[in-house]
Amino acid sequence: MSADEASLRIKKLTQECVDIVRTILVARREMGKLHDPTLREIHLPRASEEIGAILALTETATNDIMLAAEDMMSIDFGDAEAAAEIVNDQCMKIFEACSFQDITGQRISNVLKTLQLVEQKIEDLEGAWSGASSQIQPEPVAAAHADEALLNGPALEGEGIEQDVIDKLFA
Amino acid sequence: MVDMNMPILIVDDYRTMLRIVRNLLAKLGFSDIDEAADGTQALAMMKSREYGLVISDWNMQPMTGFELLKTVRADDHLKETPFIMVTAESKVENVVAARQAGVNNYIIKPFSAAVLKAKLKTVLGEF
């Protein structure tokens, strides 16, 4: 290899290195634009707590339903009127316990929203790395309509107010 | 005295919850119960039939229970209808907003038959 050829190859390699560094810097800058601290600090911990609340609620509901069933299994059918009363009451307890389905449904919807947020971030990062999305900007958070801001779903432990406090407001 | 035959409208997008409330009301002695899956459907039903009570969830689409409440209170023909919100939305701002919009009472899900009965007595009177 002649000195000219060697010089040319070194120049080409140097240019390639410069291009790689430039690509990394651009990708890093684009990824920086996508940084969203609320995902790690708010949405993911919230999703984790929602799942914990779902587990606790389903456990309580299952326990309540089983207790009602056990009470009915131990009925003394010698007194038909008393037995009917117990069956009726326990059936109502089963209905009450089944309301967990509504609450867990709303909690799962909240977890799903977080998963969709994570999916969107991953797609944006892929775009930033491929260099095809130099125009990517973080999604501006739309100002929620006053009524929409009140749609929070079931509160977690310590977030909402208890029924007896509400009762005082309506007394 | 409360007319136990008065029509009651329950509004919820969860069929399970509609069934639970319907059964609890039946257990308490109410027999004429209609169901709607959201505020829009409920409003249409309220315009074609006079209800003695509306029991509504909050979080529904396309019309929420809160929007239904405000629409009902703004309507000269419907504004006197007793309205109870039954919802998982338990933040202070929700309760205050509903109170200001004219809700008669507010029940947090999950709730018991005893709580529903107590609120019905508060809103409708003894039965």
Chai-1 contact restraints between the chains, C-beta under 6 A:
chainA,res_idxA,chainB,res_idxB,connection_type,confidence,min_distance_angstrom,max_distance_angstrom,comment,restraint_id
A,M92,B,K27,contact,1.0,0.0,6.0,A-B,restraint_1
A,M92,B,A113,contact,1.0,0.0,6.0,A-B,restraint_2
A,F95,B,I20,contact,1.0,0.0,6.0,A-B,restraint_3
A,F95,B,N23,contact,1.0,0.0,6.0,A-B,restraint_4
A,E96,B,S112,contact,1.0,0.0,6.0,A-B,restraint_5
A,C98,B,T16,contact,1.0,0.0,6.0,A-B,restraint_6
A,S99,B,I20,contact,1.0,0.0,6.0,A-B,restraint_7
A,S99,B,K109,contact,1.0,0.0,6.0,A-B,restraint_8
A,S99,B,P110,contact,1.0,0.0,6.0,A-B,restraint_9
A,Q101,B,T16,contact,1.0,0.0,6.0,A-B,restraint_10
A,D102,B,Y14,contact,1.0,0.0,6.0,A-B,restraint_11
A,D102,B,M17,contact,1.0,0.0,6.0,A-B,restraint_12
A,I103,B,A88,contact,1.0,0.0,6.0,A-B,restraint_13
A,I103,B,K109,contact,1.0,0.0,6.0,A-B,restraint_14
A,Q106,B,A88,contact,1.0,0.0,6.0,A-B,restraint_15
A,L150,B,N94,contact,1.0,0.0,6.0,A-B,restraint_16
A,L150,B,A97,contact,1.0,0.0,6.0,A-B,restraint_17
A,L151,B,N59,contact,1.0,0.0,6.0,A-B,restraint_18
A,P154,B,A88,contact,1.0,0.0,6.0,A-B,restraint_19
A,A155,B,S90,contact,1.0,0.0,6.0,A-B,restraint_20
A,A155,B,K91,contact,1.0,0.0,6.0,A-B,restraint_21
A,G160,B,S90,contact,1.0,0.0,6.0,A-B,restraint_22
A,G160,B,K91,contact,1.0,0.0,6.0,A-B,restraint_23
A,I161,B,S90,contact,1.0,0.0,6.0,A-B,restraint_24
A,I161,B,V92,contact,1.0,0.0,6.0,A-B,restraint_25
A,Q163,B,I108,contact,1.0,0.0,6.0,A-B,restraint_26
A,I166,B,V95,contact,1.0,0.0,6.0,A-B,restraint_27
A,I166,B,Y106,contact,1.0,0.0,6.0,A-B,restraint_28
A,F170,B,N105,contact,1.0,0.0,6.0,A-B,restraint_29
